[in-house]
Amino acid sequence: MSKGGGNNDQLLLIDNEPLETDIDLSEVVETMEPVASVWKRVGVHLRLPISKLDQIEGDLKDCLMEMLKQWLNRNYDTVKNGEPSWRMLAQAVARENGAVFKTIAEQHKVAKPPEATAKHKPTPSETLTPKATPTETPPPPRPECPQAIRTDHPALHERPTLRLLQCIKFKNSEGQQQRVRPKQQLAPKWREMGTEFEFDGARLSIWDTQYRNDEERAHAVLAHWLDNGAAEYPLEWVKLLEMFDVLGLGEFGKLVETALIANYKTQTT
């Protein structure tokens, strides 16, 4: 899987105006064909509910097309996540394929302000203290999706450990000690998780017969990912939180996120 992404500066150069529901998606689907095999993950990045994505059927391109229609029709929480825009789509695709991100970014650049073509060359003092004019001030960014918010916290860029995957202890907002057990929640989904990590089916079949229960199988999947998965799926907590979303465990993922941040604050204070 080719992964890459755009930084905030690149994203700000992409059109962020709300998209109409009736735009022609045929060219968009052609552009996004390299991520058709992970259309459901892209849908999760676009904040579409898992229940909606699970209802989509057909070949990969049909599923990609229908997912994009669901997104354009605002079948998700737009108040929390913002209106559909080329910038939002590019940000979602950047998590899966850097080349597709670059194509969308090139196709939907923000129009240059008039000052960009002016003959006057600013002096150093003007460069340091530019005049604030309406055309020079970019529009305020739309609300980012939860994944983008997550990436701002260093706790979620830590490498997961089997110890914390077993149990994260933290104090809640009321000062009470709590525990969350990620591995227990992932246990029933261990095979789907292995597929998302791109482990081959033969390996999963061996684990199915080798271990006594799903929790041991989930342990094997996670341990193998920690040992060998860096090239396929970056070893960061934020990636596991995305995995919770893909597997329909988003609410528990939010609790894990809360626990990680609280645990991180405890360790650094």
Secondary structure by P-SEA (a helix, b strand, c coil): cccccccaaaaaacccccccccccaaaaaaaacccccaaaaaaaaacccaaaaaaccccaaaaaaaaaaaaaaccccccccccccaaaaaaaaaaccaaaaaaaaaaccccccccccccccccccccccccccccccccccccccaaaaaaaccccccccccccccbbbbbccccbbbbbbcccccccaaaaaaaaacccaaaaaaaaaacccaaaaaaaaaaaaaacccccccccaaaaaaaaaaacaaaaaaaaaaaaaaaaaaaac
